[in-house]
Amino acid sequence: MKYVRKELPTWIKPYFAIFAAVFILSVAASVLGATSVAEMFLTGPMRERTLDAMAGSISLVVLVQILLVLRAHVRALKSLVVLLLIALISILATYTASSNPQMNFVPAIFPLAALWLLNTRRFGGLWKRLCVMRRRRTRQRRLIRQLKRTRRR
């Protein structure tokens, strides 16, 4: 059996890089924000396991939000922005508690870059395209429901 490679649709190609960058930066920013706060308050032998569990769970939350953004849910996009702002605030709030405060600005680059990418014209074009696709899907579902009702009568 020969493997057939499918090409991406042509409209996705200009948006794929920015979407992947937003996804990676959002996961990194949220994990860094959560672990920076957790490192301040957690001590003892369970610290590493707790940090790993926290990083995994926050990554799962960001993944679900990104998948909902792909479905053009406005609340998911707003909650992703809020999550990035919380990550930025938590990274900057732990600035004085860090052992090397100069290196604490490096993790702050991740949420800032993700927020900047969400504000670019290219991501806006992607968002418009996703919203159009969502409207078409809902219109199609409504038409299918109407057809089913008329067939019953």
N, C-alpha and C positions, 0 to 999 in steps of 0.2 A: 504494500500500500504506500503510495507516494504522498508525502506531505505537501499540501498546497498552502502556500502562504497567502493570507488575505491582506490586502492593502487597507490602510485606514481610509475612511472617506475623505474626500478632498477638502471639505470644509473644516475638518478637525485639525489638519496639519498646522495651520498658523497658531492655533490655540493650545495645542497639546503641551508645548514647552512651558508656557506660563501656568497652566493648570497643574502640571507635575511639580513645578517650583513652589507654587502656593501650598500644595499638599505636603511636600517635604519640609518646607519652612514652618508650616503650622504645627506639624507633629513635633519638630525639634523645639520650637518655641514653647509649646505647651508643656512638654516634658521638662525642659530646663526651668521653666517658671515654677512648676509644681515641686520639682526636686530641690530647687534653691530654698523654697520656704520650708520644705520638710527637713532639710538638713539642719536648719536652725533649731527645730523643736524635737527631733528624734535623737535618742541616744540608746546605747545598749546593743545587745547581740542581734536583735531583730531589725536593726536599722537597714541593712542591705536588702533583706527580703521585702521590707516595706517599701523601700525606694523602687525596687524592681516591679512590685505589684502596682504601685502608683503610676509608674511610667507606662506599664502595659495598659492599665485601665484608661489613662488619659489619652493614649494613642488610639484606643478603640473608639473613644468618644469623638475624637477628631476625624477618624475614618468615617464614622456614621454621618457626621456633619458634612464632610466633603461629598459623600455619596448623595446626601439630600440636596446639596448645592447642585450636583449634576442633574437632579430632577427639577431644578429651578424653584426650590422652596425658599421664599424670602426670609423666613424666620431662621432657617439654617445658616444663611449667609450673615444675618445680623448676629446670631449667636457665635459664629466663627470669629467675627470682628470683636465681639465682647470678650471672647476667650483669649484672643491675641492681646487685647488691651490689659486684661487681668494678668497674663503672663509677663507683659512688659512691666507692669507696676510691681509685680512680685519680684522680678529680677532686680529692679531698681531699688526696691525696699530692702533687700538683703545686701545692699552695697556696703554699708558700714560694718556689717557682721562678717564679711568675708575676710579670709586670712590674707588674700592678695587682692585688694580693692581695684587695682588697675586692670586685672584680668576679668573682673566682673562686668565690664562693659562689652566684652566679646559676646556673651550670650544675649545681650540686649539687641544685637544686630539682627538676630533671627526674627523676633516679632516685628521689628521695624521694617525689615525687608518684606515680610509677608504682607503687612498692611500697605506698604507702598505698591506691591504687585497687585493687590486687590483694587487699588485706586488707579491703575493704568488704563489707558484707552483700549488696549487689547483685551484685558479681562472684561471691560465693559461690553465690548463686542461679543465676547463669548457669552456673557450673561444675557444679552439681548437675544442671541441665537437660541439659548436654552429656554428662555421664556416663550419664544415663538413656538418652539417644539412642544412645550407644555400646553400651550393654548390649543395647538392642533390635536394633541392627545385627548384633552378633555372634550373638545368638540366632537372628535371621533367616537368617544365613549357615549356621549349624549345621543348621537345619531344611532348608534347600535342599540341603545336602550329604547329609543323611539321605534325603531324597526321591530324589535322584539314585542313591544306593546301592540303595534298594529297587526302583527301576525297572529297574536292571541285572539283578536276580535273576530 
